[in-house]
Amino acid sequence: MTEDRGHNRASGSGTVLEVPSATLKGNLAYDLLRREIISCRFLPGTRFTEAELMERLDIGKASCRIALQRLIQDGVVVSMPRHGYRVAPITVKDVEEVFALRLVLEPLAARGAAGRVNRALATGGTPRAPT
């Protein structure tokens, strides 16, 4: 990628795609903030302002707003007009959805793992590399 007048230029298979720097930085800020919220470094109910995020992440207003809009669309952040933003609370419905998803995924993961266990590992021996 090369910097070109405030744009990042990426090319692949003959196509040139120009992405404004604010968009790229906004997407990176979105990823970082989402990870921090999911890992509870930003607890549910935490209030913050654009200015605080801009300083914390060393980004501009446009990048900050891009990240915040995406987080609002995801339902992870709530906008409080003239008061900033807050991390959305975790609801009983959210917890129920997570457990319902786990009920579907965990048996599938267990079946997949069981199909990969070799005899030596299952009997407590030294595992061997898959062939």
C-alpha positions in Angstrom: 0.0 0.0 0.0 1.2 3.5 -0.7 0.2 6.8 0.8 -1.3 9.1 -1.8 -2.8 12.5 -0.8 -4.5 11.3 2.3 -5.6 8.0 0.8 -4.3 4.5 1.1 -4.0 2.8 -2.3 -4.2 -0.9 -2.5 -4.1 -2.8 -5.7 -4.9 -6.4 -6.5 -5.7 -8.2 -9.7 -5.4 -5.0 -11.7 -8.0 -3.1 -9.7 -7.0 0.0 -7.7 -9.1 0.6 -4.6 -8.7 4.0 -2.9 -9.7 4.1 0.8 -9.7 7.4 2.6 -7.3 7.4 5.6 -10.2 8.4 8.0 -12.1 5.3 6.9 -9.2 3.0 7.4 -8.4 4.5 10.8 -12.1 4.4 11.7 -12.2 0.7 10.9 -9.1 0.0 12.9 -10.5 2.1 15.8 -13.8 0.1 15.5 -11.9 -3.2 15.8 -9.9 -2.1 18.8 -12.9 -0.6 20.6 -15.1 -3.6 19.9 -12.3 -5.9 21.3 -12.0 -3.7 24.4 -15.7 -3.7 25.0 -16.1 -7.5 24.5 -13.2 -8.2 26.8 -14.8 -5.9 29.4 -11.9 -3.3 29.4 -14.9 -1.0 28.8 -17.5 -2.2 31.2 -21.3 -2.1 30.3 -22.6 1.3 31.3 -19.2 3.1 30.9 -19.7 6.6 29.6 -17.3 8.4 27.3 -17.0 11.2 24.8 -15.6 11.5 21.3 -12.8 13.7 22.7 -11.8 11.0 25.2 -11.7 8.3 22.4 -9.8 10.6 20.1 -7.2 11.2 22.7 -7.0 7.6 23.8 -6.7 6.2 20.3 -4.8 9.2 18.8 -7.3 9.5 15.9 -9.2 12.4 14.3 -12.9 13.2 14.6 -13.9 11.6 11.3 -12.2 8.3 12.3 -13.7 8.4 15.7 -17.2 9.0 14.3 -16.8 6.1 11.8 -15.9 3.7 14.6 -18.7 4.9 16.9 -21.4 4.7 14.1 -20.4 1.1 13.5 -20.5 0.2 17.2 -23.9 1.8 17.5 -25.2 -0.2 14.5 -23.8 -3.3 16.2 -25.7 -2.4 19.4 -22.5 -2.4 21.4 -22.6 1.4 22.1 -25.5 3.7 22.8 -25.5 7.4 21.8 -26.6 9.9 24.4 -27.2 13.2 22.5 -25.2 16.1 24.0 -23.9 13.7 26.7 -21.6 11.4 24.8 -21.8 7.6 24.5 -22.0 4.6 26.8 -21.3 1.0 26.4 -24.6 -0.9 26.0 -25.7 -3.0 29.0 -25.7 -6.8 28.8 -29.4 -7.9 28.9 -30.9 -11.2 29.9 -31.8 -11.7 26.2 -28.1 -11.3 25.2 -27.2 -14.0 27.7 -30.0 -16.3 26.5 -28.8 -15.9 22.9 -25.2 -16.7 23.9 -26.3 -19.9 25.6 -28.5 -20.9 22.8 -25.6 -20.5 20.4 -23.3 -22.5 22.6 -25.9 -25.3 22.7 -25.6 -25.6 18.9 -21.8 -25.0 18.6 -20.3 -27.0 21.4 -21.6 -30.5 20.3 -20.4 -29.7 16.7 -17.0 -28.8 18.1 -16.8 -31.9 20.3 -17.7 -34.1 17.3 -15.0 -32.5 15.2 -12.4 -32.9 18.0 -13.4 -36.5 18.6 -12.7 -37.3 15.0 -9.2 -36.0 15.3 -8.1 -37.9 18.4 -5.6 -40.6 17.7 -5.3 -43.9 19.7 -2.1 -42.9 21.5 -3.5 -39.7 22.8 -6.8 -41.3 23.9 -4.9 -44.0 26.0 -2.6 -41.5 27.6 0.4 -42.2 25.3 2.5 -39.7 23.4 0.6 -38.0 20.7 1.9 -38.2 17.2 1.6 -35.7 14.4 -1.3 -36.1 12.1 -0.5 -37.5 8.7 
